Amino acid sequence: MVKDLVSTCDVILPLAALVGAPLCDRDPDAAASTNLAAIRLLNRLRTPSQLLVYPTTNSGYGTRSGEVLCTEDTPLEPISLYGRTKVEAEADVLGAPNALSLRLATIFGTSPRMRIDLLVNHFVWAAVTDGYLVVFEKGFRRNYLHIRDAADAFLFAIQNSGRLVGKPYNLGLDSANLSKEQLALKVKEHVPRFHVHFAEVGSDPDRRDYIVSSQRLREAGFEATRTLDDGIRELIKGYRMMGRGAWKNV
């Protein structure tokens, strides 16, 4: 069945995955099957004439200091099952012809099936619905990307594959390499009543800490354009609309 479907495609862009460390830890067998084995299968079944654009994660950079700017040449050191499956799948993809990978930053922004647990989406949700947030390990840094910039990058990669294949590309906003503290305070600029408590005790189970450069992709001709402020405003509007469900006056 899969072989028959693959044979009809000019381009393969596999989006099915168990995304995030907690979900993968809850079902490690499904994570290994969906995130790694399925990608190896697709890569094996396709012909060299079929392009494979592999969306992966920049989680592979792991716990590198937030002061070290990670490029595509930075050694990968994933700290979770999720990160390991994606790193291994990327290696398999890039070991074959006519393929490239996009290492996505943490996504934000509204979408039909959005995840509220992603950091920006979560912080804005807390600001709009609860009015407060407790932040552990405020200095941990991440890189961010609007969901529609991700979609635009997929199209760019397909349209320009001839000069992009064979390499990984970081995909994020260079202007949005922020610590969790900086992100929370950025959200507070848009929701002044938002109370943020930076806890001195406790720990974040997701200990990734890194900043990332998307210079390689920018030099190739693509740059994310939707800012963090754009996304926060969009999320605030979307969440407030969601609050007015059936039979609700508030």
N, C-alpha and C positions, 0 to 999 in steps of 0.2 A: 504494500500500500504506500509506504513512504517513498520507496524507490520510484513508483509510478508518478507520484506527485512531484518529486524532485526533477524528474526528467522533463517536465513541462515548463520549467522556470528558466528565465534568463538571469535573474538576480535572486539570491537567497538572503533574507534579513531575518534571522531567527530571534523572535521576541519572547518566546515562551521561556520562563525561568521561575525558580523559587528565589525571590529577591529579598536580601537582608539576612543578617546573621541569626536573629531569633527564629525566623521561619525555617531556615535550613537546619538549625539545631533541633527543632521539634520533629523533623522528618528527614534525617540524614540520607536515608536510602533514596527517597524521592529527589532530594537535592542532587545527589550524585548522578542519578538517572537523567533528570531533566537538564541540569546545568552543564553536565560534562559528557555523559554517554550519548545523549541525543545530538550534541554538537559534533562529536566524533563521527557519528553515523551520517549526518548530513554532509560533513566534509568528505567522507569516504565515498558517498554515493554520487556526488556531483562530478561533472567533467571539468577539465581545466578551462573550458570556454564559459562556464557559469560563474558569475561573480558572487563571492560571499562577503557581505558586510556584517561584521560581528560586533554587536553592541555589548560592551562589557563594562566594568566598573573601575574607578580609580581606587577602590578599596584595597587593591593589591599593594599600594604603597605603605599600608600598615601603620606602624607607630613611629615613623621617622619624625624627627624634630620638626615642629612647626616653623623653624627658621631655615630649613633646607628646602629650596624650591625644587620640586620633583619634576623631572623631564621624562620623556619616554626612555631615556638611557639609565634612569635611576633603577637600581636593583629592586625587584619586587619581593616583598616579605609579608604576604597575607597572614592575618592573625585569626581568621575564622574559617569555618568550613565553607561558607559562602564565598569568601575571597579566594580560597584555594581552588574550588571548582571552576571559578571564572578565569583564574590565572592559567590553570592547566588547559582549559578549553581554548583560550586565546593562543597558547603555544602551539596547540594542534592546528588551529586555523592558519596561523602565520607560517607554519611549516609546509603549507601546501601552496600551489600557485593561484594567482588571481583572487587574492583575499586581502582584506585589511580589517583592522579593529578600531573601534572608537571607545576610549576609556572615559565613560561618562562621570561627571561630577554628581553630587547629590542633587536630585531633581526638585524643583519647586514649581508652583503654579497650578491653576485649576485645569481639570480634565474630566471627561465623562466617568472615568473609574479611577479617581485619584486616591493616593495614600496619604492619610493624615499623620501617619507616624514619621514621615520624612521630616528632617529637622526644621526647615523653614515653615513648611505647612503646619507642623505641630506647634511651633512657637506662636504663629499667628492664630491658630485655632484656640490655643490657651488664652491669648490676649482677648479675643473676641467673645469667647464663651465663659471662661472662668474668671478672667481678669487678673490672674496671677500665675506664676510659674516658679518652681524650685529647680535651679540649675546646678548640677554637680560638675566638678572639674571644668570650670569655666574657661580655662586656657586652651582646651583642645580645639584644634583648627581643622576646618574643612573647606572644600571648594564647592561652588554651587552653579546650577544651570537651569534655565527655564525650559519647561517641557516642550514649548514650541520651537525653541532653538535646537533642541535635540532632534525634532522632526525635520527641521530645515537642514541640519547637518547630515542626516541620513540621505536626503535627496542630493545634497552636494557631493557626498561620497559616491553615490551611484553615477551621477553625471560626469564626475571627474576621476573615475576609477583608474583609467589608464595610467595616470601619473601618481596615483596614491597607493596602489597595491604593494603589498609586501611589508607594510609597516603598521605599528600602532600609532594612534593619535589621541592625545589628551583632549577632552572636550569639556570646557567649562568657562566660567567668567574669571579672567585674571583679576578683575576688580573686586571679586567676591571670594577672596581667600581670607576668611574671617574666623575668629574664635567664637565659641558659643556665647561668651559674654558680649562681644561686639554685635553678634546677630541679635541677641535679646534686646540690647539697647537700640539697635536699628528699628526693630519692631515697635519698641516703646515710642519712638519718634512719631509713628503713625497712630498709635493707640496710647495717648498720654496716661490714661488711668491704669494701664497695665503695670502691675506690681511684680517685680522680678527679685527673687531672693537667691543670692549666690551662696550655696551651702559650703561650709568649710569641712564638713564631714560627709561621708557617703561616697559612692563611686558610680561612675557610668559604666554599664556592662559593655558598651561599644567604645573601645579605647583607641580607635583610630585617631591619628594626629598628624596632619600633613598639609602642606600648601603645594599647589600644582600650577605649572606653566602650560598654557595651550599655544605656545609660540609656533610649534611645528605646523599645526593646523592653520593658524593665522597666516603664516608665510605661504601656505598652500592655497590660500584664497578664501578661507571661511573664518568668520569671527562671530561669536554670540553677541547679540545686540540688546536683548531684553534685560534690564537691570534688576537688581534685587528690590529696589524701591518700586519698580513697575509690578513685580510679582507680589509684593506685600499688599499694595493697593488692590490688585486684582483679587487676592485671597480674602481680604477684608470684605470686599463687596460680595464675593461668592458666599462666604460663610454667613453673612447677615441675611442673604436671600434664603439660604438653607434653613435658617432659624424660623422662617415663616411657613411651617408645614401645615398640613390639613388641620382645620379646627383650632388654629393658634392665632392669637391676636397680638403676640409679642415676638 
